[in-house]
Structures are given as C-alpha cells and as structure tokens.
Amino acid sequence: MNLHHDILEAAYPGQSHRFFLPISIGGTPALADEGAGLILSGIKTATSSAFWDYPDGRIPFAGALSVLLDGRDQPVAIIETTGVMPVRYCDVTEPMALAYGEGERTLASWRHHTGGWFRAKAAREGQAFSDETLILWETLAVVRRLCSSATDDSALHHTLQQPSGL
C-alpha cells in the first residue's frame, strides 16, 4: 500500500497516468513547512529543480498530480502541475521570481537565495552549475487540500476539500 498513491486515487480515480512523485519544498523540515504554507496560500505558484534530480528522465508534466508534503512528510494537499519548461538559470524573469513566491519575491532575491541553493546542491552532488545551466521551471496549483486525522494517517481518513477561491 502506498499512501500517496491511495490519496491521489481517492481524489482522481482511474487517473493513475497523471500521478507523479510527492513534492516537498526546500531541504529541511522548516523550509518544507514554509514552502507548503506558501503554496497553500497561493503565494507560491512556481518552483524549480535541477535536471539531475531526475536521473531516470521522468520529469513533471503538465497535468501531473502530486501530493504536497509538509516538514513532517505529512500530506497537506494535492497539487497539479500546470506547466513545465526548461529554462536557463540566467533567463529567469522578474514575473517568474514573483510566482516563485519566496523571500522578497524579486529577481535579485531569487538569484541570490535560489542561486546559492542550486550552487550548494550542485557542489554536494558533484554537478556543475552556472548561469547557463538549464533548470526545470514548474508552475502549479492547489487542487485539493487534505485534512488528515490526528490519530490516523491512512488514506481512508483524509478529507478531500476544494481549495478556497476556486
């Protein structure tokens, strides 16, 4: 039994071709909680990743459904990938940085913080990173909020809700 698959199947029966890996934002529990909060609030509608994060070549795709995890790896929402495009790090724009939803939400802030994160990640993982490096830019939307039982995390005890404002 796979909890993430079961959650997606309960919300979108018969659409397993759309199911993608769970997503957690940031590299620490605190950042994952912050990232999940920004996504749930609608402030963060984009994210990025390095192509080397997908060694099997299976990247997110428009229409993909993923379970969003908080800092305790608990499911908090189902998100849909609304768009995916490869972009050179140096070609990220001010509107893209705003959609990224983190920090000051400016291109300068995004380049400083996210660039530093990519460079550190590349160094840890033995990868090259420069302004010319292609990254995967993903836009996303919350399609269901998940309210889990405090006593039982099984898929049967998750309540699926439409996000507010949709």
C-alpha positions in Angstrom: 0.0 0.0 0.0 1.3 3.4 -1.0 -0.3 6.3 1.0 0.5 8.9 -1.7 -0.9 6.8 -4.5 -4.0 6.0 -2.4 -4.6 9.7 -1.7 -4.4 10.5 -5.4 -6.6 7.5 -6.4 -9.3 8.5 -3.9 -9.4 12.1 -5.3 -8.9 11.1 -9.0 -10.0 7.5 -9.5 -8.8 5.9 -12.7 -6.3 8.7 -13.5 -3.1 7.0 -12.3 -1.4 8.1 -15.6 -1.4 11.6 -14.1 0.1 10.6 -10.7 3.6 11.9 -10.0 6.0 11.8 -7.1 5.2 13.6 -3.8 6.7 17.1 -3.6 8.3 18.8 -0.7 9.8 22.3 -1.0 13.2 23.0 0.5 15.8 20.8 2.0 14.8 21.0 5.7 11.6 20.4 7.7 11.3 24.1 8.4 11.6 25.0 4.7 9.2 22.3 3.7 6.6 23.7 6.2 7.3 27.2 4.8 7.0 26.1 1.2 3.8 24.2 1.8 2.3 27.2 3.5 3.2 29.5 0.6 1.7 27.0 -1.9 -1.4 26.6 0.2 -1.9 30.3 0.5 -1.5 30.8 -3.3 1.6 33.0 -3.0 3.9 30.3 -4.4 2.7 29.1 -7.8 6.0 28.1 -9.3 9.0 26.0 -8.3 12.3 24.9 -9.9 14.6 21.9 -9.9 17.8 20.7 -11.4 17.5 18.3 -14.2 20.0 16.0 -12.4 17.2 15.5 -9.8 15.5 13.2 -12.4 18.2 10.7 -13.3 15.6 8.4 -14.9 14.5 11.2 -17.2 10.9 11.2 -15.8 10.2 14.8 -15.2 7.0 16.5 -14.0 4.5 17.2 -16.9 1.5 19.5 -17.3 -1.5 17.8 -15.8 0.6 15.7 -13.3 -0.9 15.3 -9.8 1.4 15.2 -6.7 0.9 15.0 -3.0 2.4 18.1 -1.3 4.2 17.2 1.9 4.9 19.3 5.0 8.1 19.3 7.1 7.0 16.1 8.8 6.4 14.4 5.4 2.7 14.5 6.1 0.3 15.1 3.1 -1.3 18.5 3.1 -2.6 19.0 -0.4 -2.8 17.6 -3.9 -1.2 19.9 -6.4 -1.4 19.9 -10.2 1.5 20.8 -12.4 0.0 23.4 -14.8 3.2 24.0 -16.8 6.8 22.8 -17.2 9.6 24.3 -19.2 13.3 24.1 -19.3 14.9 27.5 -18.8 18.5 28.6 -18.3 19.1 29.9 -14.8 20.1 33.3 -16.3 16.8 33.6 -18.2 14.5 33.6 -15.2 12.5 36.8 -15.2 11.0 39.1 -12.7 7.5 37.7 -13.1 8.9 34.2 -12.7 10.6 35.2 -9.4 7.3 36.8 -8.2 5.5 33.5 -8.9 8.2 31.6 -7.1 6.8 33.3 -4.0 9.7 33.1 -1.7 11.7 35.8 0.1 11.3 39.3 -1.3 9.7 37.8 -4.5 12.1 39.8 -6.7 14.5 38.6 -9.3 17.5 39.8 -7.3 16.4 38.0 -4.2 15.6 34.8 -6.2 19.0 34.9 -7.9 20.8 35.4 -4.5 18.9 32.8 -2.5 17.9 30.2 -5.1 21.2 30.6 -6.9 23.0 29.9 -3.7 20.8 26.9 -3.1 21.5 25.5 -6.6 25.2 26.1 -6.3 25.4 24.4 -2.9 23.3 21.5 -4.1 25.5 21.1 -7.2 28.6 21.0 -5.1 27.2 18.4 -2.7 26.0 16.2 -5.6 29.1 16.6 -7.8 27.2 18.5 -10.5 28.2 21.6 -12.5 26.1 24.8 -12.1 26.5 28.1 -13.9 24.2 30.9 -15.1 23.8 28.9 -18.3 22.6 25.7 -16.5 19.2 24.5 -17.6 16.7 24.2 -14.8 13.2 22.8 -14.8 10.6 25.6 -14.2 7.3 24.2 -13.0 4.0 26.1 -12.4 1.5 24.6 -10.1 -1.9 25.0 -8.4 -3.5 23.5 -5.4 -6.4 21.3 -6.5 -7.3 19.7 -3.1 -6.5 20.4 0.4 -6.0 17.4 2.7 -7.2 17.4 6.3 -5.8 14.4 8.0 -7.0 12.8 11.2 -4.7 13.5 14.1 -4.9 9.8 15.1 -4.7 8.0 11.8 -2.8 9.0 8.7 -4.3 6.3 6.4 -5.8 7.5 3.1 -9.2 6.5 4.3 -9.1 9.2 7.0 -8.2 12.0 4.7 -10.9 14.5 3.8 -10.6 16.0 0.3 -11.5 19.6 0.0 -11.6 22.0 -2.9 -9.2 24.9 -2.2 -10.8 28.1 -1.2 -11.2 30.6 -4.0 -11.6 28.1 -6.8 
